[in-house]
Each structure stands twice: as C-alpha cells, then as structure tokens.
C-alpha cells in the first residue's frame, strides 16, 4: 500500500491564482480530511468527507473547496489564492469518522502564495 | 472549546535518558487520543492510539498513558536515541467538536549523542 499520497510536494502561486492540491489513498478508507499547519497555530481542519459524495466544512473552510467523487480521491481547490493561505497542507484518512480509528497522514504540500 | 496543551515546548536530553512528554486537554469527553511524530519537513507518523476506555498503550520503547478524568496523557520514551529527535504531537478526537482531531502545538525533542 502507498498509504496517503499528496501532490505536488511544493507549489508557489501568485495572489489570485487557483490550483488544486491532490490527495489519494489506497486503503479503502471512508473518512478523509484536509488540515493546514501554521507556525504557532498547530494543525487546523479545513474540510472533511465521511464518504464518496459527502463533504463538510471544518474549522477554517473559507477560500477552499472540496469534492469527493470516489473513495480514493479528495482534492482541495484554492479558488483565488491569498498570502494568508501560505501554509503546509496535509491530507489524512481513516477507516471511518467515528473516532475509533487511527488517522493516517500524507507527506504534505508546502504552498507559498506571493 | 477543546484545547490541547503540550509541555514542555522543547526538550533536549542526552542519549540513553528516559523521558516523559506531557499532553493535557480541557474537555474529558473524548473518543480517543493519538500521539504523532513529525520529522522536519515531513508528514505526521502515528505512534500510538489510546481509546477512551483504555489506560495505556505500548509500542516498543514507547508507552502512552491516558487519564481521561484529569484530562492528561503522557508519552514515555525509554532509552532515548538520536533518531528519536523530532516533534511529538498529541491530538484528541471529540465528537462534540466535529469530525476532527484537535492538536496540541507539539514538543520539539532533541536527543544528543
């Protein structure tokens, strides 16, 4: 199993550009989520999905969009990048979102918005 | 609001020492607590998961305990090695706070050879 994979590893965007961060898992996990990690702020939940076709907002959803058309993939879209979105983004997955299972994290995408 | 605090923020120890990392949380209504390791520039690696009904979990040189009533967890690392140098994060899963892990800020551990 590759586990949770994320692409790209690094990205530089100009203010106003849009892009999609890719996340995929091969463990047949129902629950997937996106976090951002900022110095002094810890990890904060952006969006999550409890299964294909079902998504919901987390703690800091503004400026981001998600969809879940398959169990394996959970892309995160930045609609119009802003410098405040400079961060490290992590995707995570778990067999279910019931709290009984470990969450597995991807290697992260480092995004800089200039 | 669930808040997770980790003490100390940073720790430097000589190789071979046993050490304890502390994690506290404000709301004891949790489903589980998970300890992670993060190496610089890398993702999070799960170390131990303790369910709310459990008191401790062990994996190799690592032992994590959970006292839900007092809102505390400790991660004990035995016979520390330079390869243990990393940031250690604890996170709690509480249904009342949505489908998310609430993370502490982490403890940066350096083990000197």
gemmi code that builds the backbone of each chain (N, CA, C; Angstrom):
import gemmi

chains = {
    "A": [
        ("UNK", (0.836, -1.218, 0.000), (0.000, 0.000, 0.000), (0.860, 1.252, 0.000)),
        ("UNK", (0.507, 2.234, -0.834), (1.216, 3.501, -0.825), (0.752, 4.359, 0.347)),
        ("UNK", (-0.414, 4.066, 0.919), (-0.939, 4.871, 2.012), (-1.634, 6.113, 1.476)),
        ("UNK", (-1.339, 7.268, 2.070), (-1.902, 8.542, 1.646), (-0.835, 9.288, 0.835)),
        ("UNK", (-1.159, 9.635, -0.388), (-0.206, 10.357, -1.229), (-0.751, 11.745, -1.542)),
        ("UNK", (0.147, 12.706, -1.660), (-0.229, 14.077, -1.971), (0.681, 14.626, -3.063)),
        ("UNK", (0.091, 15.366, -3.971), (0.868, 16.081, -4.984), (0.281, 17.475, -5.180)),
        ("UNK", (1.118, 18.484, -5.486), (2.575, 18.398, -5.531), (3.181, 18.465, -4.127)),
        ("UNK", (4.475, 18.306, -4.010), (5.166, 18.462, -2.729), (5.363, 19.946, -2.404)),
        ("UNK", (5.656, 20.728, -3.411), (5.887, 22.163, -3.239), (5.131, 22.899, -4.341)),
        ("UNK", (4.660, 24.121, -4.036), (3.981, 24.936, -5.036), (4.110, 26.396, -4.653)),
        ("UNK", (4.389, 27.240, -5.642), (4.392, 28.681, -5.451), (3.323, 29.258, -6.363)),
        ("UNK", (2.443, 30.064, -5.798), (1.365, 30.690, -6.551), (1.442, 32.194, -6.399)),
        ("UNK", (0.903, 32.895, -7.381), (0.721, 34.326, -7.236), (-0.685, 34.592, -6.692)),
        ("UNK", (-0.839, 35.701, -5.997), (-2.152, 36.082, -5.469), (-3.182, 36.092, -6.584)),
        ("UNK", (-4.324, 35.448, -6.313), (-5.409, 35.408, -7.276), (-5.436, 34.157, -8.133)),
        ("UNK", (-4.333, 33.434, -8.206), (-4.325, 32.197, -8.993), (-5.116, 31.115, -8.278)),
        ("UNK", (-5.552, 30.132, -9.041), (-6.246, 28.994, -8.452), (-5.428, 27.735, -8.706)),
        ("UNK", (-5.636, 26.744, -7.869), (-4.969, 25.464, -8.081), (-5.666, 24.390, -7.269)),
        ("UNK", (-5.334, 23.154, -7.572), (-5.888, 22.000, -6.873), (-4.762, 21.191, -6.263)),
        ("UNK", (-4.873, 20.930, -4.964), (-3.969, 20.020, -4.282), (-4.599, 18.630, -4.313)),
        ("UNK", (-3.807, 17.661, -4.763), (-4.337, 16.313, -4.914), (-4.036, 15.465, -3.682)),
        ("UNK", (-4.991, 14.598, -3.343), (-4.817, 13.636, -2.258), (-5.468, 12.334, -2.672)),
        ("UNK", (-4.756, 11.239, -2.475), (-5.304, 9.926, -2.788), (-4.874, 8.928, -1.722)),
        ("UNK", (-5.749, 7.949, -1.459), (-5.401, 6.873, -0.523), (-5.859, 5.543, -1.118)),
        ("UNK", (-5.079, 4.500, -0.836), (-5.368, 3.177, -1.402), (-5.743, 2.171, -0.331)),
        ("UNK", (-6.261, 2.666, 0.795), (-6.611, 1.798, 1.920), (-8.123, 1.591, 2.040)),
        ("UNK", (-8.885, 2.088, 1.067), (-10.340, 1.969, 1.077), (-10.964, 2.647, 2.302)),
        ("UNK", (-10.344, 3.743, 2.736), (-10.861, 4.464, 3.893), (-12.044, 5.338, 3.496)),
        ("UNK", (-13.072, 5.346, 4.353), (-14.248, 6.163, 4.088), (-14.008, 7.634, 4.435)),
        ("UNK", (-13.259, 7.878, 5.506), (-13.090, 9.231, 6.030), (-11.794, 9.844, 5.508)),
        ("UNK", (-11.912, 11.062, 4.949), (-10.732, 11.797, 4.513), (-10.878, 13.251, 4.947)),
        ("UNK", (-9.749, 13.900, 5.146), (-9.795, 15.270, 5.634), (-8.582, 16.042, 5.172)),
        ("UNK", (-8.697, 17.368, 5.222), (-7.600, 18.263, 4.910), (-7.330, 19.159, 6.118)),
        ("UNK", (-6.044, 19.279, 6.477), (-5.591, 20.161, 7.529), (-4.556, 21.126, 6.957)),
        ("UNK", (-4.440, 22.266, 7.601), (-3.319, 23.143, 7.326), (-2.524, 23.327, 8.615)),
        ("UNK", (-1.194, 23.436, 8.460), (-0.314, 23.577, 9.612), (0.446, 24.885, 9.488)),
        ("UNK", (0.264, 25.744, 10.475), (0.924, 27.038, 10.505), (1.702, 27.185, 11.801)),
        ("UNK", (2.859, 27.841, 11.761), (3.655, 28.021, 12.988), (2.831, 28.699, 14.079)),
        ("UNK", (2.871, 28.134, 15.269), (2.161, 28.719, 16.405), (0.666, 28.439, 16.424)),
        ("UNK", (0.128, 27.829, 15.346), (-1.324, 27.589, 15.278), (-1.643, 26.101, 15.320)),
        ("UNK", (-0.664, 25.264, 15.179), (-0.936, 23.838, 15.143), (-1.623, 23.453, 13.842)),
        ("UNK", (-2.235, 22.297, 13.826), (-2.978, 21.818, 12.658), (-4.458, 22.157, 12.835)),
        ("UNK", (-5.066, 22.679, 11.771), (-6.479, 23.043, 11.818), (-7.211, 22.401, 10.644)),
        ("UNK", (-8.416, 21.906, 10.918), (-9.197, 21.193, 9.918), (-9.842, 22.163, 8.941)),
        ("UNK", (-9.675, 21.897, 7.636), (-10.252, 22.743, 6.597), (-11.601, 22.177, 6.131)),
        ("UNK", (-11.581, 20.961, 5.584), (-12.778, 20.262, 5.127), (-12.599, 18.780, 5.411)),
        ("UNK", (-13.707, 18.065, 5.463), (-13.618, 16.626, 5.623), (-14.741, 15.942, 4.858)),
        ("UNK", (-14.590, 14.620, 4.697), (-15.578, 13.822, 3.973), (-15.725, 12.475, 4.674)),
        ("UNK", (-16.970, 12.081, 4.910), (-17.215, 10.789, 5.570), (-17.518, 9.682, 4.558)),
        ("UNK", (-17.465, 10.010, 3.276), (-17.663, 9.009, 2.233), (-17.853, 9.704, 0.900)),
        ("UNK", (-17.803, 8.919, -0.170), (-17.964, 9.478, -1.516), (-19.278, 10.242, -1.610)),
        ("UNK", (-19.189, 11.452, -2.146), (-20.362, 12.285, -2.332), (-20.760, 13.114, -1.139)),
        ("UNK", (-20.038, 12.977, -0.010), (-20.390, 13.687, 1.227), (-19.188, 14.478, 1.723)),
        ("UNK", (-19.355, 15.807, 1.804), (-18.288, 16.648, 2.348), (-18.878, 17.628, 3.351)),
        ("UNK", (-18.033, 18.172, 4.201), (-18.493, 19.144, 5.179), (-17.333, 20.048, 5.565)),
        ("UNK", (-17.680, 21.211, 6.118), (-16.677, 22.196, 6.473), (-16.069, 21.891, 7.830)),
        ("UNK", (-14.792, 22.254, 7.940), (-14.109, 22.156, 9.220), (-14.009, 23.521, 9.873)),
        ("UNK", (-12.888, 23.735, 10.511), (-12.683, 24.940, 11.309), (-12.353, 26.174, 10.464)),
        ("UNK", (-11.602, 25.981, 9.363), (-11.128, 27.110, 8.555), (-11.404, 26.862, 7.080)),
        ("UNK", (-12.683, 26.815, 6.638), (-13.006, 26.428, 5.263), (-12.939, 27.546, 4.227)),
        ("UNK", (-12.918, 28.807, 4.657), (-13.043, 29.918, 3.706), (-11.877, 29.955, 2.724)),
        ("UNK", (-12.223, 30.075, 1.422), (-11.214, 30.139, 0.373), (-10.850, 28.795, -0.212)),
        ("UNK", (-11.467, 27.732, 0.301), (-11.175, 26.373, -0.148), (-12.461, 25.653, -0.559)),
        ("UNK", (-12.307, 24.745, -1.522), (-13.435, 23.960, -1.983), (-12.989, 22.511, -2.103)),
        ("UNK", (-13.891, 21.575, -1.821), (-13.565, 20.149, -1.950), (-14.710, 19.421, -2.621)),
        ("UNK", (-14.393, 18.247, -3.147), (-15.401, 17.320, -3.660), (-14.886, 15.921, -3.415)),
        ("UNK", (-15.771, 14.944, -3.412), (-15.364, 13.552, -3.180), (-16.209, 12.678, -4.106)),
        ("UNK", (-15.690, 12.493, -5.324), (-16.424, 11.697, -6.312), (-16.085, 10.215, -6.194)),
        ("UNK", (-14.929, 9.883, -5.621), (-14.549, 8.478, -5.432), (-14.072, 8.290, -3.997)),
        ("UNK", (-14.017, 7.046, -3.550), (-13.493, 6.763, -2.213), (-12.025, 7.136, -2.107)),
        ("UNK", (-11.283, 6.974, -3.222), (-9.831, 7.124, -3.170), (-9.338, 8.564, -3.147)),
        ("UNK", (-10.053, 9.482, -3.790), (-9.516, 10.813, -4.043), (-10.287, 11.900, -3.303)),
        ("UNK", (-9.541, 12.904, -2.832), (-10.169, 14.012, -2.107), (-9.363, 15.287, -2.405)),
        ("UNK", (-9.584, 15.906, -3.574), (-8.814, 17.097, -3.931), (-9.276, 18.343, -3.190)),
        ("UNK", (-8.332, 19.232, -2.937), (-8.600, 20.512, -2.282), (-8.320, 21.632, -3.282)),
        ("UNK", (-9.302, 22.471, -3.528), (-9.158, 23.549, -4.503), (-9.033, 24.894, -3.803)),
        ("UNK", (-8.021, 25.640, -4.208), (-7.902, 27.027, -3.784), (-8.504, 27.875, -4.893)),
        ("UNK", (-9.525, 28.636, -4.581), (-10.305, 29.319, -5.595), (-9.589, 30.573, -6.107)),
        ("UNK", (-9.025, 31.358, -5.210), (-8.293, 32.571, -5.557), (-7.263, 32.773, -4.455)),
        ("UNK", (-6.043, 32.310, -4.727), (-5.037, 32.215, -3.663), (-4.728, 33.584, -3.046)),
        ("UNK", (-4.526, 33.555, -1.719), (-4.158, 34.754, -0.962), (-2.922, 34.441, -0.124)),
        ("UNK", (-2.109, 35.461, 0.179), (-0.905, 35.217, 1.004), (-1.215, 34.518, 2.325)),
        ("UNK", (-2.425, 34.729, 2.875), (-2.810, 34.083, 4.134), (-2.956, 32.567, 3.984)),
        ("UNK", (-2.980, 32.083, 2.753), (-3.080, 30.639, 2.517), (-1.704, 29.976, 2.388)),
        ("UNK", (-0.656, 30.756, 2.555), (0.685, 30.172, 2.636), (0.734, 29.276, 3.861)),
        ("UNK", (1.038, 27.992, 3.643), (0.949, 27.028, 4.728), (1.461, 25.679, 4.236)),
        ("UNK", (1.472, 24.724, 5.144), (1.706, 23.328, 4.762), (0.366, 22.609, 4.895)),
        ("UNK", (-0.021, 21.918, 3.842), (-1.323, 21.271, 3.794), (-1.154, 19.756, 3.896)),
        ("UNK", (-1.914, 19.161, 4.801), (-1.868, 17.718, 4.994), (-3.238, 17.117, 4.742)),
        ("UNK", (-3.219, 16.010, 4.037), (-4.406, 15.204, 3.840), (-4.314, 14.004, 4.774)),
        ("UNK", (-5.446, 13.557, 5.317), (-5.458, 12.418, 6.225), (-6.635, 11.515, 5.872)),
        ("UNK", (-6.497, 10.245, 6.234), (-7.608, 9.320, 6.023), (-7.727, 8.374, 7.198)),
        ("UNK", (-8.915, 7.780, 7.333), (-9.209, 6.882, 8.432), (-10.317, 5.938, 7.963)),
        ("UNK", (-10.381, 4.708, 8.494), (-11.446, 3.800, 8.054), (-12.847, 4.395, 8.191)),
        ("UNK", (-13.067, 5.169, 9.246), (-14.355, 5.837, 9.436), (-14.148, 7.069, 10.280)),
        ("UNK", (-15.123, 7.935, 10.310), (-15.000, 9.160, 11.088), (-15.633, 9.068, 12.458)),
        ("UNK", (-15.625, 7.863, 13.025), (-16.311, 7.679, 14.305), (-15.399, 7.861, 15.504)),
        ("UNK", (-14.121, 8.114, 15.267), (-13.223, 8.335, 16.386), (-12.600, 7.079, 16.942)),
        ("UNK", (-12.926, 5.917, 16.388), (-12.367, 4.668, 16.903), (-11.088, 4.240, 16.203)),
        ("UNK", (-10.675, 4.998, 15.205), (-9.575, 4.556, 14.363), (-8.468, 5.593, 14.287)),
        ("UNK", (-7.256, 5.068, 14.015), (-6.141, 5.963, 13.751), (-6.393, 6.765, 12.485)),
        ("UNK", (-5.819, 7.955, 12.463), (-5.811, 8.710, 11.223), (-4.404, 8.659, 10.647)),
        ("UNK", (-4.341, 8.480, 9.320), (-3.076, 8.375, 8.605), (-2.893, 9.631, 7.765)),
        ("UNK", (-1.708, 10.220, 7.869), (-1.448, 11.474, 7.189), (-0.535, 11.289, 5.985)),
        ("UNK", (-0.750, 12.127, 4.973), (0.138, 12.183, 3.829), (1.374, 13.014, 4.135)),
        ("UNK", (2.319, 13.114, 3.192), (3.586, 13.813, 3.427), (3.484, 15.324, 3.382)),
        ("UNK", (2.360, 15.867, 2.905), (2.177, 17.313, 2.921), (2.516, 17.994, 1.611)),
        ("UNK", (1.894, 19.148, 1.411), (2.202, 20.057, 0.300), (2.536, 21.414, 0.903)),
        ("UNK", (3.736, 21.901, 0.572), (4.155, 23.225, 1.054), (3.762, 24.263, 0.011)),
        ("UNK", (2.846, 25.161, 0.376), (2.333, 26.152, -0.553), (2.773, 27.541, -0.116)),
        ("UNK", (3.319, 28.286, -1.077), (3.673, 29.687, -0.845), (2.882, 30.541, -1.820)),
        ("UNK", (2.200, 31.561, -1.305), (1.439, 32.488, -2.144), (2.092, 33.863, -2.035)),
        ("UNK", (2.527, 34.381, -3.177), (3.253, 35.671, -3.174), (2.373, 36.811, -3.676)),
    ],
    "B": [
        ("UNK", (-14.831, 24.876, 24.392), (-13.955, 24.556, 23.268), (-12.807, 23.680, 23.750)),
        ("UNK", (-12.582, 22.609, 23.012), (-11.490, 21.691, 23.387), (-10.158, 22.341, 23.085)),
        ("UNK", (-9.274, 22.355, 24.052), (-7.924, 22.879, 23.863), (-6.928, 21.840, 24.355)),
        ("UNK", (-5.854, 21.684, 23.589), (-4.833, 20.698, 23.908), (-3.511, 21.436, 24.122)),
        ("UNK", (-2.878, 21.144, 25.241), (-1.628, 21.806, 25.603), (-0.543, 20.764, 25.792)),
        ("UNK", (0.634, 21.043, 25.258), (1.750, 20.111, 25.418), (2.906, 20.822, 26.127)),
        ("UNK", (3.425, 20.123, 27.120), (4.533, 20.642, 27.915), (5.590, 19.552, 28.038)),
        ("UNK", (6.913, 19.882, 27.877), (7.421, 21.212, 27.538), (7.300, 21.491, 26.038)),
        ("UNK", (7.544, 22.722, 25.642), (7.529, 23.062, 24.215), (8.753, 22.495, 23.518)),
        ("UNK", (9.864, 22.404, 24.250), (11.098, 21.856, 23.682), (11.861, 21.154, 24.787)),
        ("UNK", (12.606, 20.124, 24.387), (13.329, 19.309, 25.351), (14.605, 18.810, 24.700)),
        ("UNK", (15.722, 18.943, 25.420), (16.995, 18.445, 24.915), (17.581, 17.518, 25.970)),
        ("UNK", (17.885, 16.287, 25.593), (18.358, 15.294, 26.553), (19.550, 14.538, 25.973)),
        ("UNK", (20.410, 13.982, 26.822), (21.489, 13.136, 26.308), (20.956, 11.761, 25.938)),
        ("UNK", (21.638, 11.137, 25.012), (21.258, 9.796, 24.565), (21.185, 8.827, 25.741)),
        ("UNK", (20.199, 7.951, 25.731), (20.061, 6.932, 26.763), (19.118, 7.308, 27.880)),
        ("UNK", (18.746, 8.582, 27.947), (17.867, 9.025, 29.026), (16.425, 8.600, 28.757)),
        ("UNK", (15.704, 8.285, 29.846), (14.263, 8.065, 29.749), (13.571, 9.417, 29.874)),
        ("UNK", (12.516, 9.632, 29.124), (11.882, 10.943, 29.170), (10.366, 10.833, 29.068)),
        ("UNK", (9.710, 11.906, 29.518), (8.248, 11.965, 29.528), (7.788, 13.248, 28.857)),
        ("UNK", (6.873, 13.097, 27.916), (6.227, 14.239, 27.285), (4.791, 14.311, 27.790)),
        ("UNK", (4.321, 15.517, 28.054), (3.004, 15.694, 28.646), (2.021, 16.342, 27.690)),
        ("UNK", (0.777, 15.909, 27.802), (-0.311, 16.444, 26.985), (-1.521, 16.596, 27.907)),
        ("UNK", (-2.172, 17.750, 27.871), (-3.399, 17.934, 28.651), (-4.496, 18.481, 27.750)),
        ("UNK", (-5.738, 18.146, 28.061), (-6.878, 18.596, 27.268), (-7.982, 19.064, 28.209)),
        ("UNK", (-8.781, 20.017, 27.720), (-9.714, 20.696, 28.625), (-11.049, 19.985, 28.777)),
        ("UNK", (-11.470, 19.223, 27.770), (-12.758, 18.541, 27.840), (-12.515, 17.038, 27.850)),
        ("UNK", (-12.929, 16.362, 28.903), (-12.631, 14.939, 29.053), (-13.538, 14.037, 28.209)),
        ("UNK", (-14.523, 14.619, 27.507), (-15.424, 13.819, 26.666), (-14.762, 13.529, 25.324)),
        ("UNK", (-13.791, 12.627, 25.343), (-13.055, 12.308, 24.116), (-13.312, 10.863, 23.711)),
        ("UNK", (-13.146, 10.588, 22.412), (-13.233, 9.221, 21.917), (-11.880, 8.533, 21.984)),
        ("UNK", (-10.848, 9.279, 21.597), (-9.509, 8.719, 21.651), (-8.465, 9.820, 21.694)),
        ("UNK", (-7.239, 9.435, 21.953), (-6.106, 10.343, 21.931), (-5.017, 9.671, 21.109)),
        ("UNK", (-4.410, 10.431, 20.226), (-3.403, 9.867, 19.337), (-2.115, 10.663, 19.468)),
        ("UNK", (-0.987, 9.958, 19.563), (0.335, 10.585, 19.557), (0.938, 10.402, 18.175)),
        ("UNK", (1.537, 11.510, 17.675), (2.183, 11.506, 16.366), (3.624, 11.966, 16.521)),
        ("UNK", (4.414, 11.574, 15.527), (5.772, 12.078, 15.396), (5.860, 12.817, 14.070)),
        ("UNK", (6.536, 13.977, 14.066), (6.738, 14.713, 12.816), (8.205, 15.091, 12.704)),
        ("UNK", (8.851, 14.586, 11.653), (10.226, 14.965, 11.359), (10.222, 16.255, 10.538)),
        ("UNK", (11.288, 17.047, 10.615), (11.312, 18.351, 9.914), (10.976, 18.207, 8.428)),
        ("UNK", (10.035, 18.992, 7.972), (9.661, 18.994, 6.568), (8.896, 17.760, 6.119)),
        ("UNK", (8.453, 16.956, 7.061), (7.758, 15.705, 6.705), (6.334, 15.703, 7.239)),
        ("UNK", (5.631, 14.638, 6.918), (4.272, 14.475, 7.406), (4.235, 13.901, 8.804)),
        ("UNK", (3.045, 13.568, 9.270), (2.847, 13.027, 10.609), (2.811, 11.508, 10.547)),
        ("UNK", (3.507, 10.894, 11.482), (3.501, 9.437, 11.602), (2.807, 9.079, 12.908)),
        ("UNK", (1.788, 8.239, 12.821), (1.072, 7.838, 14.022), (1.938, 6.915, 14.866)),
        ("UNK", (2.030, 7.206, 16.163), (2.818, 6.385, 17.086), (1.920, 5.465, 17.905)),
        ("UNK", (0.933, 6.047, 18.544), (0.063, 5.283, 19.440), (-1.326, 5.898, 19.430)),
        ("UNK", (-2.339, 5.034, 19.506), (-3.724, 5.465, 19.623), (-4.273, 4.863, 20.904)),
        ("UNK", (-4.815, 5.710, 21.781), (-5.434, 5.208, 23.012), (-6.920, 5.516, 22.954)),
        ("UNK", (-7.743, 4.488, 23.037), (-9.183, 4.689, 23.078), (-9.567, 5.223, 24.458)),
        ("UNK", (-10.731, 5.860, 24.534), (-11.134, 6.491, 25.794), (-11.310, 5.478, 26.922)),
        ("UNK", (-11.573, 4.210, 26.558), (-11.772, 3.178, 27.574), (-10.456, 2.556, 28.051)),
        ("UNK", (-9.346, 2.924, 27.396), (-8.057, 2.341, 27.739), (-7.268, 3.269, 28.647)),
        ("UNK", (-6.304, 2.668, 29.361), (-5.453, 3.453, 30.257), (-4.069, 3.689, 29.658)),
        ("UNK", (-3.611, 2.732, 28.833), (-2.296, 2.900, 28.234), (-2.147, 2.023, 27.003)),
        ("UNK", (-1.130, 2.390, 26.205), (-0.761, 1.609, 25.038), (0.767, 1.609, 24.959)),
        ("UNK", (1.305, 0.502, 24.462), (2.761, 0.370, 24.368), (3.148, -0.066, 22.970)),
        ("UNK", (4.277, 0.500, 22.489), (4.849, 0.068, 21.224), (6.346, 0.223, 21.335)),
        ("UNK", (7.041, -0.906, 21.464), (8.494, -0.853, 21.577), (8.934, -0.063, 22.793)),
        ("UNK", (9.741, 0.980, 22.557), (10.235, 1.817, 23.666), (9.249, 2.916, 24.069)),
        ("UNK", (8.107, 2.954, 23.434), (7.119, 3.985, 23.703), (5.983, 3.437, 24.546)),
        ("UNK", (5.562, 4.249, 25.524), (4.389, 3.906, 26.330), (3.574, 5.173, 26.522)),
        ("UNK", (2.313, 5.121, 26.169), (1.434, 6.277, 26.348), (0.349, 5.919, 27.348)),
        ("UNK", (0.087, 6.826, 28.265), (-0.972, 6.626, 29.247), (-2.048, 7.676, 29.051)),
        ("UNK", (-3.246, 7.366, 29.527), (-4.366, 8.292, 29.415), (-5.133, 8.303, 30.725)),
        ("UNK", (-5.327, 9.501, 31.278), (-6.193, 9.698, 32.433), (-7.270, 10.678, 32.008)),
        ("UNK", (-8.397, 10.130, 31.551), (-9.441, 10.965, 30.985), (-10.027, 11.918, 32.015)),
        ("UNK", (-10.191, 11.435, 33.236), (-10.853, 12.251, 34.252), (-10.071, 13.515, 34.574)),
        ("UNK", (-8.741, 13.422, 34.510), (-7.921, 14.600, 34.785), (-7.507, 15.325, 33.519)),
        ("UNK", (-7.866, 14.769, 32.363), (-7.539, 15.412, 31.095), (-6.059, 15.397, 30.772)),
        ("UNK", (-5.402, 14.239, 31.022), (-3.952, 14.183, 30.821), (-3.534, 12.896, 30.118)),
        ("UNK", (-2.477, 13.055, 29.323), (-1.802, 11.903, 28.726), (-0.309, 12.146, 28.803)),
        ("UNK", (0.446, 11.073, 28.961), (1.893, 11.175, 28.919), (2.432, 10.181, 27.902)),
        ("UNK", (3.496, 10.591, 27.228), (4.236, 9.701, 26.332), (5.601, 9.482, 26.950)),
        ("UNK", (5.872, 8.228, 27.283), (7.141, 7.852, 27.897), (8.029, 7.215, 26.835)),
        ("UNK", (9.244, 7.747, 26.695), (10.203, 7.183, 25.745), (11.372, 6.634, 26.560)),
        ("UNK", (11.603, 5.352, 26.432), (12.681, 4.707, 27.175), (13.969, 4.695, 26.358)),
        ("UNK", (15.097, 4.851, 27.065), (16.418, 4.730, 26.443), (16.491, 5.521, 25.135)),
        ("UNK", (16.330, 6.820, 25.242), (16.219, 7.669, 24.047), (17.462, 7.559, 23.156)),
        ("UNK", (17.225, 7.736, 21.852), (18.275, 7.649, 20.839), (18.241, 8.903, 19.972)),
        ("UNK", (19.361, 9.261, 19.335), (19.351, 10.442, 18.455), (18.265, 10.370, 17.378)),
        ("UNK", (17.940, 9.169, 16.918), (16.883, 9.005, 15.920), (15.499, 9.336, 16.428)),
        ("UNK", (15.356, 9.506, 17.746), (14.065, 9.911, 18.306), (13.842, 11.415, 18.179)),
        ("UNK", (14.854, 12.157, 17.783), (14.728, 13.607, 17.634), (13.662, 13.941, 16.594)),
        ("UNK", (12.676, 14.696, 17.004), (11.534, 15.036, 16.148), (10.588, 15.911, 16.975)),
        ("UNK", (9.500, 16.330, 16.344), (8.414, 16.987, 17.074), (7.337, 15.955, 17.357)),
        ("UNK", (6.878, 15.927, 18.604), (5.853, 14.976, 19.017), (4.553, 15.743, 19.268)),
        ("UNK", (3.499, 15.297, 18.600), (2.204, 15.955, 18.683), (1.193, 15.019, 19.318)),
        ("UNK", (0.356, 15.556, 20.191), (-0.774, 14.761, 20.636), (-2.047, 15.420, 20.118)),
        ("UNK", (-3.056, 14.611, 19.908), (-4.323, 15.096, 19.364), (-5.455, 14.287, 19.962)),
        ("UNK", (-6.580, 14.945, 20.226), (-7.740, 14.248, 20.765), (-8.889, 14.321, 19.767)),
        ("UNK", (-9.698, 13.297, 19.773), (-10.883, 13.222, 18.910), (-12.111, 13.307, 19.802)),
        ("UNK", (-12.886, 14.387, 19.605), (-14.094, 14.597, 20.410), (-15.261, 14.810, 19.467)),
        ("UNK", (-16.286, 14.021, 19.584), (-17.429, 14.141, 18.674), (-18.081, 15.524, 18.749)),
        ("UNK", (-18.070, 16.109, 19.957), (-18.741, 17.396, 20.148), (-18.086, 18.516, 19.357)),
        ("UNK", (-16.859, 18.299, 18.896), (-16.153, 19.354, 18.202), (-16.037, 19.046, 16.710)),
        ("UNK", (-16.958, 18.279, 16.208), (-16.942, 17.958, 14.789), (-16.027, 16.795, 14.500)),
        ("UNK", (-15.992, 16.399, 13.267), (-15.190, 15.246, 12.875), (-13.733, 15.635, 12.728)),
        ("UNK", (-13.105, 16.029, 13.806), (-11.728, 16.481, 13.670), (-10.903, 16.096, 14.879)),
        ("UNK", (-9.608, 15.974, 14.622), (-8.638, 15.882, 15.699), (-8.295, 17.299, 16.137)),
        ("UNK", (-8.215, 17.520, 17.444), (-7.741, 18.788, 17.979), (-6.313, 18.570, 18.440)),
        ("UNK", (-5.390, 19.316, 17.848), (-3.964, 19.101, 18.075), (-3.382, 20.047, 19.111)),
        ("UNK", (-2.384, 19.546, 19.817), (-1.519, 20.408, 20.591), (-0.451, 21.005, 19.687)),
        ("UNK", (0.315, 21.951, 20.226), (1.349, 22.628, 19.425), (2.612, 21.792, 19.279)),
        ("UNK", (2.743, 20.750, 20.103), (3.871, 19.849, 19.944), (5.000, 20.097, 20.921)),
        ("UNK", (5.809, 19.073, 21.112), (7.060, 19.163, 21.870), (8.196, 18.824, 20.927)),
        ("UNK", (9.160, 19.745, 20.810), (10.326, 19.505, 19.957), (11.380, 18.798, 20.803)),
        ("UNK", (11.705, 17.571, 20.412), (12.659, 16.758, 21.175), (13.975, 16.663, 20.423)),
        ("UNK", (15.062, 16.915, 21.155), (16.398, 16.711, 20.599), (17.139, 15.762, 21.532)),
        ("UNK", (17.622, 14.659, 20.973), (18.416, 13.697, 21.730), (19.855, 13.809, 21.249)),
        ("UNK", (20.739, 14.184, 22.169), (22.136, 14.435, 21.809), (22.962, 13.161, 21.970)),
        ("UNK", (23.819, 12.904, 20.975), (24.686, 11.725, 21.055), (25.975, 12.040, 21.796)),
    ],
}
model = gemmi.Model(1)
for chain_id, residues in chains.items():
    chain = gemmi.Chain(chain_id)
    for i, (resn, *xyz) in enumerate(residues, 1):
        res = gemmi.Residue()
        res.name, res.seqid = resn, gemmi.SeqId(i, " ")
        for name, pos in zip(("N", "CA", "C"), xyz):
            atom = gemmi.Atom()
            atom.name, atom.element = name, gemmi.Element(name[0])
            atom.pos, atom.b_iso = gemmi.Position(*pos), 0.0
            res.add_atom(atom)
        chain.add_residue(res)
    model.add_chain(chain)
structure = gemmi.Structure()
structure.add_model(model)
structure.setup_entities()
